[in-house]
Amino acid sequence: MNKWLRASLLLLQIGGGAIAFVIIGRVLWETNQTQETVMYNAAFLVVFAFGILAGVALITRPGLGLVMSLIFQGIQIPLFASPVVSYKMFSGGFFNVYWRRNGWGADFAFLASRFDFYLNGGESLFLGVNILALVLFVLLIREMWWHVAELRDGRFKFADMPGRPAMAHDSPSAGNHEPWRGV
């Protein structure tokens, strides 16, 4: 995996998840919440914990971390609000482009985490995309595509798996095999 992509994901997922834990924990500790609000906060604590686990998995089990990071970034792409339901989620940072009834807009933040989820909140129509999460999602798909291509072509490298030597060509289909010799 690209070192810059991995470093960015680690910062945004682990750092953003930690920030979210502090913010949600502080809100739950200091304010009097309804049971419904506590359930929403607990659900998003689980989502942010998944993001932290995805970041840790990138270090310990890169293949699993790649899939988990793809899912976690995908969760952050859509932004929408209506009088019936509203949803936004960011972990570590965002660059949002959105449309409201009064026109287009954009906003961004780095080292910030947030979530909004409302049912029957009465908000006006709002549609948007988290461009940062979308870019990371596309880059993760590209990494997965290359990973699958290496497997398919027999060039899979085990370099980042502990206890296994790096093998440039580990399958007979790679063309580096000797014909069978009798004993």
Accessible surface in RSA format (square Angstrom, percent):
REM  Atomic radii and reference values for relative SASA: ProtOr
REM  Chains: A
REM  Algorithm: Lee & Richards
REM  Probe-radius: 1.40
REM  Slices: 20
REM RES _ NUM      All-atoms   Total-Side   Main-Chain    Non-polar    All polar
REM                ABS   REL    ABS   REL    ABS   REL    ABS   REL    ABS   REL
RES MET A   1    70.18  36.3  10.77   7.1  59.41 141.5  15.10  12.8  55.08  73.0
RES ASN A   2    67.66  46.7  53.54  51.7  14.12  34.0  18.26  43.9  49.40  47.7
RES LYS A   3   175.09  85.4 165.89 101.8   9.20  21.9 111.08 100.0  64.01  68.2
RES TRP A   4   206.06  82.7 205.29  99.4   0.77   1.8 176.51  94.1  29.55  47.9
RES LEU A   5    10.95   6.1   5.98   4.3   4.96  12.5  10.10   7.1   0.85   2.3
RES ARG A   6    55.18  23.2  55.18  28.1   0.00   0.0  22.04  30.1  33.14  20.1
RES ALA A   7    53.00  48.7  44.77  69.1   8.23  18.7  48.44  68.2   4.56  12.1
RES SER A   8    44.03  37.2  38.15  50.9   5.88  13.5  16.01  34.1  28.02  39.3
RES LEU A   9     0.00   0.0   0.00   0.0   0.00   0.0   0.00   0.0   0.00   0.0
RES LEU A  10    40.49  22.6  38.46  27.5   2.03   5.1  38.83  27.3   1.67   4.5
RES LEU A  11    82.08  45.7  75.42  54.0   6.66  16.8  81.49  57.2   0.59   1.6
RES LEU A  12     8.38   4.7   8.38   6.0   0.00   0.0   8.38   5.9   0.00   0.0
RES GLN A  13     0.22   0.1   0.22   0.2   0.00   0.0   0.22   0.5   0.00   0.0
RES ILE A  14    54.73  31.1  54.73  40.8   0.00   0.0  54.73  39.4   0.00   0.0
RES GLY A  15    21.79  26.9   0.00   N/A  21.79  26.9  20.33  55.8   1.46   3.3
RES GLY A  16     0.00   0.0   0.00   N/A   0.00   0.0   0.00   0.0   0.00   0.0
RES GLY A  17     0.00   0.0   0.00   N/A   0.00   0.0   0.00   0.0   0.00   0.0
RES ALA A  18    48.82  44.9  45.04  69.5   3.78   8.6  48.28  68.0   0.54   1.4
RES ILE A  19    52.49  29.9  49.87  37.2   2.62   6.3  52.38  37.7   0.11   0.3
RES ALA A  20     2.94   2.7   1.50   2.3   1.43   3.3   2.94   4.1   0.00   0.0
RES PHE A  21    81.10  40.6  74.60  46.2   6.50  16.9  74.82  45.4   6.28  18.0
RES VAL A  22   103.94  68.4  95.77  86.7   8.17  19.7 102.28  88.9   1.66   4.5
RES ILE A  23    77.46  44.1  76.24  56.8   1.23   3.0  77.31  55.7   0.15   0.4
RES ILE A  24     6.16   3.5   5.55   4.1   0.61   1.5   6.16   4.4   0.00   0.0
RES GLY A  25    31.26  38.6   0.00   N/A  31.26  38.6  28.01  76.9   3.26   7.3
RES ARG A  26   152.45  64.0 144.78  73.8   7.67  18.3  42.82  58.5 109.63  66.4
RES VAL A  27    58.27  38.3  55.96  50.7   2.31   5.6  58.27  50.6   0.00   0.0
RES LEU A  28    53.20  29.6  34.74  24.9  18.46  46.4  34.90  24.5  18.30  49.2
RES TRP A  29   223.63  89.7 195.04  94.4  28.59  67.1 169.40  90.3  54.23  88.0
RES GLU A  30   113.17  65.0  76.78  58.1  36.39  86.6  30.99  59.9  82.18  67.1
RES THR A  31    70.60  50.2  55.61  56.4  14.99  35.7  62.03  83.3   8.57  13.0
RES ASN A  32   158.60 109.4 119.74 115.7  38.86  93.6  39.73  95.6 118.87 114.9
RES GLN A  33    45.38  25.4  19.15  14.0  26.23  62.5   7.79  16.6  37.59  28.5
RES THR A  34    90.28  64.2  80.86  82.0   9.42  22.4  85.88 115.4   4.39   6.6
RES GLN A  35   146.06  81.7 134.33  98.2  11.73  27.9  47.49 101.1  98.57  74.8
RES GLU A  36   103.26  59.3  99.86  75.5   3.40   8.1  22.99  44.5  80.27  65.5
RES THR A  37    49.36  35.1  49.36  50.0   0.00   0.0  28.28  38.0  21.07  31.9
RES VAL A  38    61.94  40.8  61.94  56.1   0.00   0.0  61.94  53.8   0.00   0.0
RES MET A  39   114.86  59.5 107.87  71.4   6.99  16.6  85.90  73.0  28.97  38.4
RES TYR A  40    48.64  22.7  48.32  27.5   0.32   0.8  44.28  33.3   4.36   5.4
RES ASN A  41    10.25   7.1  10.25   9.9   0.00   0.0   0.21   0.5  10.04   9.7
RES ALA A  42    45.21  41.6  43.56  67.2   1.65   3.8  44.15  62.2   1.05   2.8
RES ALA A  43    53.48  49.2  44.00  67.9   9.49  21.6  51.73  72.9   1.75   4.6
RES PHE A  44    18.44   9.2  18.44  11.4   0.00   0.0  18.44  11.2   0.00   0.0
RES LEU A  45    39.92  22.2  39.16  28.0   0.75   1.9  39.70  27.9   0.22   0.6
RES VAL A  46   105.30  69.3 102.20  92.5   3.10   7.5 104.35  90.7   0.95   2.6
RES VAL A  47    38.59  25.4  36.67  33.2   1.92   4.6  38.59  33.5   0.00   0.0
RES PHE A  48     0.62   0.3   0.62   0.4   0.00   0.0   0.62   0.4   0.00   0.0
RES ALA A  49    32.18  29.6  31.30  48.3   0.88   2.0  31.97  45.0   0.21   0.6
RES PHE A  50    57.75  28.9  56.02  34.7   1.73   4.5  57.24  34.7   0.51   1.5
RES GLY A  51     0.00   0.0   0.00   N/A   0.00   0.0   0.00   0.0   0.00   0.0
RES ILE A  52    41.20  23.4  41.20  30.7   0.00   0.0  41.20  29.7   0.00   0.0
RES LEU A  53   104.83  58.4 102.98  73.7   1.85   4.6 102.98  72.3   1.85   5.0
RES ALA A  54     0.00   0.0   0.00   0.0   0.00   0.0   0.00   0.0   0.00   0.0
RES GLY A  55     0.00   0.0   0.00   N/A   0.00   0.0   0.00   0.0   0.00   0.0
RES VAL A  56    63.02  41.5  63.02  57.1   0.00   0.0  63.02  54.8   0.00   0.0
RES ALA A  57     8.94   8.2   7.39  11.4   1.55   3.5   8.75  12.3   0.19   0.5
RES LEU A  58     0.31   0.2   0.31   0.2   0.00   0.0   0.31   0.2   0.00   0.0
RES ILE A  59   104.07  59.2  85.11  63.4  18.97  45.7  85.88  61.8  18.19  49.4
RES THR A  60    80.20  57.0  62.96  63.8  17.24  41.1  60.20  80.9  20.00  30.2
RES ARG A  61   154.06  64.7 150.64  76.8   3.42   8.1  48.07  65.7 105.99  64.2
RES PRO A  62    24.04  17.5  21.85  19.9   2.19   8.0  22.52  18.6   1.53   9.5
RES GLY A  63    39.05  48.2   0.00   N/A  39.05  48.2  29.07  79.8   9.98  22.4
RES LEU A  64    82.02  45.7  72.73  52.0   9.29  23.4  76.59  53.8   5.43  14.6
RES GLY A  65     0.00   0.0   0.00   N/A   0.00   0.0   0.00   0.0   0.00   0.0
RES LEU A  66    14.26   7.9  14.26  10.2   0.00   0.0  14.26  10.0   0.00   0.0
RES VAL A  67    62.33  41.0  62.33  56.4   0.00   0.0  62.33  54.2   0.00   0.0
RES MET A  68    26.14  13.5  26.14  17.3   0.00   0.0  20.46  17.4   5.68   7.5
RES SER A  69     0.00   0.0   0.00   0.0   0.00   0.0   0.00   0.0   0.00   0.0
RES LEU A  70    29.53  16.4  29.53  21.1   0.00   0.0  29.53  20.7   0.00   0.0
RES ILE A  71    88.50  50.4  81.09  60.4   7.41  17.9  87.30  62.9   1.20   3.3
RES PHE A  72     0.04   0.0   0.04   0.0   0.00   0.0   0.04   0.0   0.00   0.0
RES GLN A  73     3.88   2.2   3.88   2.8   0.00   0.0   0.00   0.0   3.88   2.9
RES GLY A  74    22.62  27.9   0.00   N/A  22.62  27.9  12.46  34.2  10.15  22.7
RES ILE A  75    58.91  33.5  49.80  37.1   9.11  22.0  57.63  41.5   1.27   3.5
RES GLN A  76     2.98   1.7   2.98   2.2   0.00   0.0   0.00   0.0   2.98   2.3
RES ILE A  77    28.88  16.4  28.88  21.5   0.00   0.0  28.88  20.8   0.00   0.0
RES PRO A  78    53.28  38.8  51.42  46.9   1.86   6.8  53.28  44.0   0.00   0.0
RES LEU A  79     2.88   1.6   0.32   0.2   2.56   6.4   0.32   0.2   2.56   6.9
RES PHE A  80    70.19  35.1  70.19  43.5   0.00   0.0  70.19  42.6   0.00   0.0
RES ALA A  81     1.30   1.2   0.19   0.3   1.11   2.5   0.46   0.7   0.83   2.2
RES SER A  82    27.34  23.1  27.06  36.1   0.28   0.6  22.31  47.5   5.04   7.1
RES PRO A  83    77.95  56.8  72.97  66.5   4.97  18.1  73.02  60.3   4.92  30.6
RES VAL A  84    98.78  65.0  98.43  89.1   0.35   0.9  98.52  85.6   0.26   0.7
RES VAL A  85    43.45  28.6  43.06  39.0   0.39   0.9  43.45  37.8   0.00   0.0
RES SER A  86     1.36   1.2   1.36   1.8   0.00   0.0   0.94   2.0   0.43   0.6
RES TYR A  87    29.31  13.7  29.31  16.7   0.00   0.0  27.37  20.6   1.94   2.4
RES LYS A  88    30.32  14.8  30.32  18.6   0.00   0.0   5.88   5.3  24.43  26.0
RES MET A  89     0.04   0.0   0.04   0.0   0.00   0.0   0.00   0.0   0.04   0.1
RES PHE A  90     3.11   1.6   3.11   1.9   0.00   0.0   3.11   1.9   0.00   0.0
RES SER A  91     2.11   1.8   0.06   0.1   2.05   4.7   0.06   0.1   2.05   2.9
RES GLY A  92     0.01   0.0   0.00   N/A   0.01   0.0   0.01   0.0   0.00   0.0
RES GLY A  93     2.13   2.6   0.00   N/A   2.13   2.6   0.00   0.0   2.13   4.8
RES PHE A  94    23.96  12.0  20.75  12.9   3.22   8.4  20.87  12.7   3.09   8.9
RES PHE A  95    84.65  42.4  84.65  52.4   0.00   0.0  84.65  51.3   0.00   0.0
RES ASN A  96     5.36   3.7   5.36   5.2   0.00   0.0   0.25   0.6   5.10   4.9
RES VAL A  97    50.72  33.4  48.29  43.7   2.43   5.9  48.29  42.0   2.43   6.6
RES TYR A  98    40.75  19.0  40.21  22.9   0.54   1.4  10.72   8.1  30.03  37.0
RES TRP A  99    80.71  32.4  80.71  39.1   0.00   0.0  60.84  32.4  19.87  32.2
RES ARG A 100    92.08  38.7  92.08  46.9   0.00   0.0  19.11  26.1  72.97  44.2
RES ARG A 101   177.51  74.5 146.33  74.6  31.18  74.2  51.40  70.2 126.11  76.4
RES ASN A 102   140.73  97.0  97.25  94.0  43.48 104.7  47.41 114.1  93.32  90.2
RES GLY A 103    27.23  33.6   0.00   N/A  27.23  33.6  24.75  67.9   2.48   5.6
RES TRP A 104   194.54  78.1 160.01  77.5  34.52  81.1 136.53  72.8  58.01  94.1
RES GLY A 105    22.11  27.3   0.00   N/A  22.11  27.3  20.81  57.1   1.30   2.9
RES ALA A 106    60.57  55.7  31.97  49.3  28.60  65.1  32.10  45.2  28.47  75.4
RES ASP A 107    62.18  43.6  56.65  56.4   5.53  13.1  29.92  70.4  32.26  32.2
RES PHE A 108   157.03  78.6 137.07  84.9  19.96  51.9 137.07  83.1  19.96  57.1
RES ALA A 109    31.01  28.5  21.79  33.6   9.23  21.0  27.75  39.1   3.26   8.6
RES PHE A 110   122.34  61.2  99.45  61.6  22.89  59.6  99.45  60.3  22.89  65.5
RES LEU A 111    91.84  51.1  74.50  53.3  17.35  43.6  74.50  52.3  17.35  46.7
RES ALA A 112    31.84  29.3  28.35  43.8   3.49   7.9  31.84  44.8   0.00   0.0
RES SER A 113     8.84   7.5   0.00   0.0   8.84  20.4   0.38   0.8   8.46  11.9
RES ARG A 114   122.61  51.5 114.87  58.6   7.74  18.4  42.55  58.1  80.07  48.5
RES PHE A 115    37.66  18.8  25.09  15.5  12.57  32.7  25.09  15.2  12.57  36.0
RES ASP A 116    19.17  13.4  16.45  16.4   2.72   6.4   4.54  10.7  14.64  14.6
RES PHE A 117    56.38  28.2  47.57  29.5   8.81  22.9  47.57  28.8   8.81  25.2
RES TYR A 118   105.84  49.4 104.28  59.3   1.56   4.1  67.14  50.5  38.70  47.7
RES LEU A 119    96.08  53.5  76.27  54.6  19.82  49.8  76.27  53.6  19.82  53.3
RES ASN A 120   122.76  84.7  96.95  93.7  25.81  62.1  27.53  66.3  95.23  92.0
RES GLY A 121    44.20  54.5   0.00   N/A  44.20  54.5  16.07  44.1  28.13  63.0
RES GLY A 122    58.08  71.6   0.00   N/A  58.08  71.6  27.24  74.8  30.83  69.1
RES GLU A 123    59.99  34.4  52.78  39.9   7.21  17.2  31.25  60.4  28.74  23.5
RES SER A 124    63.91  54.0  48.77  65.1  15.15  34.9  38.25  81.5  25.66  36.0
RES LEU A 125    57.68  32.1  57.34  41.0   0.34   0.9  57.34  40.3   0.34   0.9
RES PHE A 126     9.21   4.6   9.21   5.7   0.00   0.0   9.21   5.6   0.00   0.0
RES LEU A 127    93.68  52.2  91.37  65.4   2.32   5.8  91.79  64.5   1.89   5.1
RES GLY A 128    13.42  16.5   0.00   N/A  13.42  16.5   5.34  14.6   8.08  18.1
RES VAL A 129    54.21  35.7  54.21  49.1   0.00   0.0  54.21  47.1   0.00   0.0
RES ASN A 130     0.63   0.4   0.63   0.6   0.00   0.0   0.00   0.0   0.63   0.6
RES ILE A 131    53.74  30.6  53.74  40.0   0.00   0.0  53.74  38.7   0.00   0.0
RES LEU A 132    53.15  29.6  49.84  35.7   3.31   8.3  53.15  37.3   0.00   0.0
RES ALA A 133     1.11   1.0   0.88   1.4   0.23   0.5   1.11   1.6   0.00   0.0
RES LEU A 134    66.34  36.9  66.34  47.5   0.00   0.0  66.34  46.6   0.00   0.0
RES VAL A 135    73.12  48.1  71.38  64.6   1.74   4.2  73.12  63.5   0.00   0.0
RES LEU A 136     9.56   5.3   9.56   6.8   0.00   0.0   9.56   6.7   0.00   0.0
RES PHE A 137    52.93  26.5  52.93  32.8   0.00   0.0  52.93  32.1   0.00   0.0
RES VAL A 138    83.81  55.2  82.86  75.0   0.95   2.3  83.22  72.3   0.59   1.6
RES LEU A 139    53.14  29.6  53.14  38.0   0.00   0.0  53.14  37.3   0.00   0.0
RES LEU A 140     0.00   0.0   0.00   0.0   0.00   0.0   0.00   0.0   0.00   0.0
RES ILE A 141    80.05  45.6  79.42  59.2   0.63   1.5  79.59  57.3   0.46   1.2
RES ARG A 142    98.58  41.4  94.51  48.2   4.08   9.7  41.74  57.1  56.84  34.4
RES GLU A 143    16.82   9.7  14.19  10.7   2.63   6.3   0.79   1.5  16.03  13.1
RES MET A 144    53.26  27.6  52.79  34.9   0.47   1.1  51.41  43.7   1.85   2.5
RES TRP A 145   165.19  66.3 161.38  78.1   3.80   8.9 140.54  74.9  24.65  40.0
RES TRP A 146   130.47  52.4 129.58  62.7   0.89   2.1 106.96  57.0  23.51  38.1
RES HIS A 147    61.12  33.4  58.51  40.7   2.61   6.7  32.78  33.8  28.33  33.0
RES VAL A 148    74.16  48.8  74.01  67.0   0.14   0.3  74.01  64.3   0.14   0.4
RES ALA A 149    16.17  14.9  16.07  24.8   0.10   0.2  16.07  22.6   0.10   0.3
RES GLU A 150    53.44  30.7  53.44  40.4   0.00   0.0   5.05   9.8  48.39  39.5
RES LEU A 151    95.90  53.4  76.59  54.8  19.31  48.5  77.20  54.2  18.70  50.3
RES ARG A 152   155.73  65.4 123.33  62.9  32.40  77.1  76.44 104.5  79.29  48.1
RES ASP A 153    62.13  43.5  48.84  48.6  13.29  31.4  17.68  41.6  44.44  44.3
RES GLY A 154     6.98   8.6   0.00   N/A   6.98   8.6   6.98  19.2   0.00   0.0
RES ARG A 155    99.70  41.9  99.58  50.8   0.12   0.3  32.34  44.2  67.36  40.8
RES PHE A 156    31.25  15.6  31.25  19.4   0.00   0.0  31.25  18.9   0.00   0.0
RES LYS A 157   109.35  53.3 102.46  62.9   6.88  16.4  45.94  41.3  63.41  67.5
RES PHE A 158    32.28  16.2  32.28  20.0   0.00   0.0  32.28  19.6   0.00   0.0
RES ALA A 159    69.70  64.1  40.60  62.7  29.09  66.2  42.83  60.3  26.86  71.2
RES ASP A 160    74.36  52.1  54.34  54.1  20.02  47.3  38.63  90.9  35.73  35.6
RES MET A 161    72.98  37.8  69.61  46.1   3.37   8.0  63.83  54.3   9.15  12.1
RES PRO A 162   121.59  88.6  91.33  83.3  30.27 110.0 103.57  85.5  18.02 112.0
RES GLY A 163    86.39 106.5   0.00   N/A  86.39 106.5  44.95 123.3  41.44  92.8
RES ARG A 164   124.88  52.4 111.39  56.8  13.49  32.1  22.77  31.1 102.11  61.9
RES PRO A 165    96.90  70.6  84.27  76.8  12.63  45.9  96.23  79.4   0.68   4.2
RES ALA A 166    71.69  65.9  41.55  64.1  30.14  68.6  41.55  58.5  30.14  79.8
RES MET A 167    69.69  36.1  64.93  43.0   4.77  11.4  42.03  35.7  27.67  36.7
RES ALA A 168    58.19  53.5  47.08  72.7  11.11  25.3  48.01  67.6  10.18  27.0
RES HIS A 169    90.84  49.6  62.61  43.5  28.24  72.2  37.20  38.3  53.64  62.4
RES ASP A 170    59.20  41.5  23.79  23.7  35.41  83.7  16.29  38.3  42.90  42.8
RES SER A 171    33.84  28.6  24.68  32.9   9.16  21.1  27.74  59.1   6.10   8.6
RES PRO A 172    98.67  71.9  93.08  84.9   5.58  20.3  95.96  79.2   2.70  16.8
RES SER A 173    94.18  79.6  53.68  71.6  40.50  93.3  58.68 125.0  35.50  49.7
RES ALA A 174    30.10  27.7   1.13   1.7  28.97  65.9   7.27  10.2  22.83  60.5
RES GLY A 175    55.99  69.0   0.00   N/A  55.99  69.0  28.00  76.8  27.99  62.7
RES ASN A 176   106.82  73.7  71.61  69.2  35.21  84.8  31.81  76.6  75.01  72.5
RES HIS A 177   116.03  63.4  92.85  64.5  23.18  59.3  67.68  69.8  48.35  56.3
RES GLU A 178   124.23  71.3 104.63  79.2  19.61  46.7  42.72  82.6  81.52  66.6
RES PRO A 179   104.70  76.3  94.01  85.7  10.70  38.9 101.24  83.6   3.46  21.5
RES TRP A 180   217.03  87.1 184.57  89.3  32.46  76.2 166.09  88.6  50.93  82.6
RES ARG A 181   170.70  71.7 153.32  78.2  17.38  41.4  66.69  91.1 104.01  63.0
RES GLY A 182    55.75  68.7   0.00   N/A  55.75  68.7  21.65  59.4  34.10  76.4
RES VAL A 183   195.48 128.6 123.86 112.1  71.62 172.6 149.13 129.6  46.34 125.7
END  Absolute sums over single chains surface
CHAIN  1 A    11379.8       9505.9       1873.9       7831.7       3548.0
END  Absolute sums over all chains
TOTAL         11379.8       9505.9       1873.9       7831.7       3548.0
